[in-house]
Amino acid sequence: MNMIHATGAPVTSANSAQQLSTFIPMKFRKRSGRSVVIRPGEEQGMDFAHTSLPDTRLLTGLAKAYYWQRLIDQGILSSGTEIAKKEGLDLSMVNVLLRLTLLDPRIIEDILNGRQPEGFTIYWITKNSMPVEWGGQQRKIQAIAQAEGEAE
């Protein structure tokens, strides 16, 4: 019977003193808030901007924002204040998320496809302002992407 002594330790047979070790070369990387396994040779030439997974927190924020905006537009709820009371959330968080409905459709498409810069997260949105004008939003996104490129 084989026994594993600890994670990463060789497996030793109870019947003999032989040891069997297996090494599996892989790396773990964070992509859009998730851990992704990178196999050997896969990292060279791989463009993570096009293979990223969507940021689930950002997607959830978008979904909530559009749902709440629809409730306001249909007259079911009157304001962000009422939403905050019904949802048990802080008013400022509701208002931050509602601002997501003002994003350029190209930015929303990038978020849905996981192509937004890694630094553009719900946390970033809560700490920074975004211009209402779509061209300004695109410039802000490009600045975030450039800052990430310089950091690497």
C-alpha positions as CSV (number, residue, x, y, z in Angstrom):
1,M,0.0,0.0,0.0
2,N,1.4,3.4,-1.0
3,M,1.4,6.3,1.5
4,I,1.8,10.0,0.8
5,H,3.8,11.6,3.6
6,A,3.3,15.2,2.7
7,T,2.5,17.4,-0.3
8,G,5.3,17.2,-2.8
9,A,7.0,14.3,-0.8
10,P,8.0,11.1,-2.6
11,V,5.6,8.2,-2.3
12,T,7.2,5.3,-0.4
13,S,6.0,1.8,-0.6
14,A,5.3,0.2,2.8
15,N,6.9,-3.0,1.5
16,S,10.2,-1.7,0.4
17,A,12.6,1.2,0.8
18,Q,12.1,2.3,-2.8
19,Q,10.8,5.8,-3.4
20,L,8.9,7.0,-6.4
21,S,8.9,10.8,-7.3
22,T,6.9,12.5,-9.9
23,F,7.5,16.0,-11.0
24,I,4.9,17.8,-13.1
25,P,6.3,21.1,-14.6
26,M,3.6,23.8,-14.4
27,K,3.2,27.3,-13.2
28,F,0.2,29.0,-11.7
29,R,-0.8,32.5,-12.8
30,K,-3.6,34.8,-11.8
31,R,-5.7,35.8,-14.7
32,S,-8.8,37.9,-14.1
33,G,-8.9,36.9,-10.5
34,R,-8.6,33.2,-11.1
35,S,-5.7,30.8,-10.9
36,V,-4.7,29.3,-14.3
37,V,-2.3,26.5,-14.9
38,I,0.4,27.3,-17.5
39,R,2.0,24.2,-19.0
40,P,5.7,24.2,-20.1
41,G,6.3,26.0,-23.4
42,E,2.8,27.5,-23.3
43,E,3.9,30.8,-21.8
44,Q,6.2,31.9,-24.7
45,G,4.3,33.8,-27.3
46,M,1.0,33.5,-25.5
47,D,-1.1,36.6,-25.5
48,F,-3.0,36.6,-22.2
49,A,-5.0,39.7,-23.2
50,H,-7.0,37.5,-25.6
51,T,-7.1,34.3,-23.5
52,S,-8.1,35.9,-20.2
53,L,-11.2,34.8,-18.4
54,P,-13.8,37.4,-17.6
55,D,-13.5,39.0,-14.1
56,T,-16.5,37.5,-12.3
57,R,-16.7,40.4,-9.8
58,L,-16.8,42.9,-12.6
59,L,-19.4,40.9,-14.5
60,T,-21.5,40.6,-11.3
61,G,-21.2,44.4,-10.8
62,L,-22.3,45.0,-14.4
63,A,-25.3,42.7,-14.1
64,K,-26.4,44.3,-10.8
65,A,-26.0,47.8,-12.3
66,Y,-28.1,47.1,-15.4
67,Y,-30.8,45.3,-13.3
68,W,-31.0,48.2,-10.9
69,Q,-31.1,50.7,-13.7
70,R,-34.0,48.8,-15.3
71,L,-35.9,48.9,-11.9
72,I,-35.4,52.6,-11.8
73,D,-36.4,53.1,-15.5
74,Q,-39.5,51.1,-15.0
75,G,-40.5,53.0,-11.9
76,I,-40.4,49.9,-9.6
77,L,-37.8,51.7,-7.5
78,S,-37.2,55.4,-7.4
79,S,-33.5,55.8,-6.7
80,G,-30.2,54.4,-5.6
81,T,-31.1,55.2,-2.0
82,E,-34.1,52.9,-2.2
83,I,-32.0,50.1,-3.9
84,A,-29.4,50.4,-1.1
85,K,-32.1,50.1,1.6
86,K,-33.8,47.0,-0.1
87,E,-30.4,45.3,-0.8
88,G,-28.9,46.2,2.5
89,L,-25.9,47.9,0.8
90,D,-24.1,51.1,1.3
91,L,-25.5,53.9,-0.9
92,S,-22.1,54.8,-2.2
93,M,-21.5,51.2,-3.5
94,V,-24.9,51.2,-5.2
95,N,-24.1,54.5,-6.9
96,V,-20.6,53.3,-8.0
97,L,-22.2,50.2,-9.6
98,L,-24.9,52.3,-11.3
99,R,-22.2,54.3,-12.9
100,L,-21.2,51.1,-14.8
101,T,-24.3,51.5,-17.0
102,L,-22.6,54.7,-18.4
103,L,-19.6,52.7,-19.8
104,D,-18.7,52.8,-23.5
105,P,-20.2,49.6,-25.1
106,R,-16.8,48.7,-26.4
107,I,-15.5,48.6,-22.8
108,I,-18.4,46.5,-21.7
109,E,-17.7,44.1,-24.6
110,D,-14.1,43.9,-23.5
111,I,-15.2,43.1,-19.9
112,L,-17.6,40.4,-21.1
113,N,-14.8,38.8,-23.2
114,G,-12.1,39.2,-20.4
115,R,-10.0,41.7,-22.5
116,Q,-10.1,44.6,-20.1
117,P,-6.8,45.5,-18.4
118,E,-6.1,43.5,-15.3
119,G,-6.0,46.7,-13.2
120,F,-9.6,47.6,-14.3
121,T,-11.5,45.9,-11.5
122,I,-14.4,46.7,-9.2
123,Y,-11.9,47.8,-6.6
124,W,-10.4,50.3,-9.1
125,I,-13.8,51.6,-10.0
126,T,-14.7,52.2,-6.4
127,K,-11.5,54.2,-5.8
128,N,-11.3,56.2,-9.1
129,S,-13.7,58.2,-11.2
130,M,-14.5,57.5,-14.8
131,P,-15.4,60.2,-17.3
132,V,-18.9,60.1,-18.7
133,E,-17.7,60.8,-22.2
134,W,-16.8,57.5,-24.0
135,G,-13.6,58.9,-25.6
136,G,-12.4,59.9,-22.1
137,Q,-13.3,56.4,-20.8
138,Q,-11.2,54.8,-23.6
139,R,-8.3,57.0,-22.8
140,K,-8.5,56.1,-19.1
141,I,-8.6,52.3,-20.0
142,Q,-5.6,52.8,-22.3
143,A,-3.7,54.6,-19.4
144,I,-4.4,51.7,-17.1
145,A,-3.2,49.2,-19.7
146,Q,0.0,51.3,-20.3
147,A,0.7,51.5,-16.6
148,E,0.5,47.7,-16.4
149,G,2.8,47.4,-19.4
150,E,5.4,49.6,-17.8
151,A,5.2,47.7,-14.5
152,E,6.1,44.4,-16.1
